[in-house]
């Protein structure tokens, strides 16, 4: 593969990954290669190559005689992802607290400030506002982990985060959103855990190098997503 084709394949990969993570291609939806090739301006071949990579990363499924479709979003998968996230993020966070300096602390404070300016996802109707919160939330957590010296763990964290972001966008867009909008209990819980206050507590514990408190807050923070998803899905039972 020459450099131009390699570049097109990478662009196609990033294009499709964004479409899938942001649920523009919803879970279980068929993936139409030709239309996506035209939409991206990259053509069908790079899209096919990108789909093979995304299949290996479990974002898409290939079915004989039916082509590709976006992977489903399930409670079982989310539970496993949250378990993996907690293991990886805890290890990175503890290491970052040991090595972080003043610049590291400053980056966390800056990311926290930007996150505080983003509206809570439960109160957002505009997709761009939802994307802004998601990007700032992810950046906040990445800044906390940035002082750790483990490239492999950071790679795993990014891969897990992409899958978790897909669950987030699936939950806060489309039919899932309608399931909790009328439930005051779910809305209150979501506002609390996705709001800035809980992130402030985590930030302060990290900067103060209070390992026990930071771990406890992270466990609570990570567990919320699964609990919220379970309750929303339970409304169908």
N, C-alpha and C positions, 0 to 999 in steps of 0.2 A: 504494500500500500504506500503510495507516495505521500509527500507532506500535505498536499492540498486535500487529498481524500481523508487523511488522518485528522486534519483540522476540521473537515466537514463532519466526520463521525463524532468528534468531541462536541462540536456545536449542537449536533442532533441529540446527543446524549443529554446535554445540559437543558436543551429545549424540552425534551420529553420528560426528564426528571422533574422539572418545574411544573409541567402540566399535570403530572401524576401526583406530586406532593401537594400541590394546591387544590387538588380534586377538580381541576378543570376537566380532566378525564376521571370521572368518578370510579370508585371501587366497582369491580365486576364489569365495567363498560368495555365493549369491544374497541380495539384500536385499529383505525383505518389508516393504513400506510400511505396510500396515494394522497388523500386529502391532507394528511399531516406533512407530507413531503412538500406539497404546494404551499401550505400555510407557513411553514418554516422557511421556505425558499431554498431548501437544501437538497430536495429530491428524495426519491423513494429509497435508494440504496443506502445512504447514511442513516436513514430512519430505521431500516431493517437491522443494520449493524448495531445501532444504539439499543434496539429492542433486545438483541441477544445479550448485551451486557446487563441491561435492566432485568432480564429474566434471571441471570445468575445472581443478581442482588435481591431477588424476590419482590420486585416491584410489579412485574408483569408475569403472566402465565401463558405458555404456548400450548394450544390444544390442537391435536391432529384434525386436519380438514376444517378447522374453524378459525385458525389464526391466533393472534395475540389478543389478550384482554388484560385490563388492570387487575391486579391481585385484589382479593376481597379484604375487607377490614373486619376483624373478629375480636371478640372479647378475649379469647384464648391467646391470640397473637399479641394483643396489647399487654396482657399480663406478663407474657414472656419478655417483651421489649422493655417494660418498666423494670423488671427484675434485672435485665442486662444493664439498663441505664444506671440503676442504683449502684451496681457493683463497680462499673467503670467510672462513673462520675464521683463516687465517694473516694476512690483511690486517687483520682486526679486532684480533687479538691484538697485532700489531706496533704498531698505533695506540694500543691501550690501554696498552701498556707506556710509551709516550711521554707520555701524559696522566694516567696513574693517580696518585692521591695516597694518603695514609695510610688514608683511609676505604675506598678501593678495595682496598688490601691487606688491611684488616681483614675486608672482605666475603668475600674469597677464603679467608682463613684460617678464617672461620666456616663457609663452605660445605664446605671440606675436612674440618673436624671432623665435621660432620653426615654426610658421605659415609663417613667412616671408621667410623661407628657402624652403617652399613647392611651387612647380610650380603652376601657375594659371590653374584651371581646363580647361579653353578654349584652353590651349596649351599642354595638356596632352593626350597622346595616350596610354600609359601604364596603365593598371587598377590599379596596386599597387601604382603608383604615384597619381592616382585619390583618392584612398582610404586614402593615407597619408594626402592629403590636407583635406579631409572630417573629418578625426579623429582629426587633429590639429585645424581645424576650430571649431569643436564642443568643444574641450578642452579649447580653448580661451574663448568662451562664458561661459562655465561652471566655469572657474576661476573667471570671473567677478562676477558671481552670488554666488560664494562659501561662501561669508561672510554673506549671508542672513540666517536668523534663521527660516525657514519655510519648514520642511521636506515634507509636503503635496504638497506645490507648486513646490518643486524640483522634486517630483515624477511625477506630471503632466507635468512638463517641459521635463523630460526625455521621457515620453510617446509621447508627441507631437513631440519631436526632432526625434524619431525613424521614425515616419510617414513622417516628412519633409525630412529626409535623403533618404527615399525611393523615394520621388519625385526628389531629387537631382540626385541620381544614374540613375533613369529612364531618366532624361533629358540629362545627360552627357554621356550616353552609348547608343548603338544601333541606331535605325533609327532616334530618336529625334536629336541626335548629328549632323546628316547629314543636318538637316533642317536649322541650323544656321551657319554652317562652311563657307558657301559661302556668308553670309550676313554681310558685313563690319559694318553696324550699330549695329546689335545685338552683334557681337563679341566685338566691342569697349565698348559697355555698360556693357557687362558681365565682361570684363577685369577690368573695373573701379570699379564695385561694389564688385567683388570677390577678387580683388587685396588687397595688404597690406595697401595701403594708407587710404582707408575708415575705415579699422579696427584700424589704428593708431589714427585717429581722435576720434573714439569711445573710445579707451583706454585712451587717454589723458583727454577727458571730464570726464570719470569715475574717474580716479585717482585725478583729480583736484576738484572732487565733484561738478561739474557743472551740476546740475540735469536737468535744462531746455535744455541745449545743448545735453546732453547724451540722453534724451528722443527723441529729434528731430532727432538725428542721428540714433537711433534705429528704429524709425518709417520709416525712409528712407531706412535703411538696410533691414528690414523685408519686406517692400513693394516691393523691387526689385525682389524677387523670383517670386512673383505672376505676376508682370508686364512682366518679361522675359518669363515665361511659357505662358502667354496669347499671347504674340507676336509670339512665336514659333508655338503655336497651330494655330494661325491665318494664318500662311503660308499655311495651308491646305484648307482654306476657298476659 
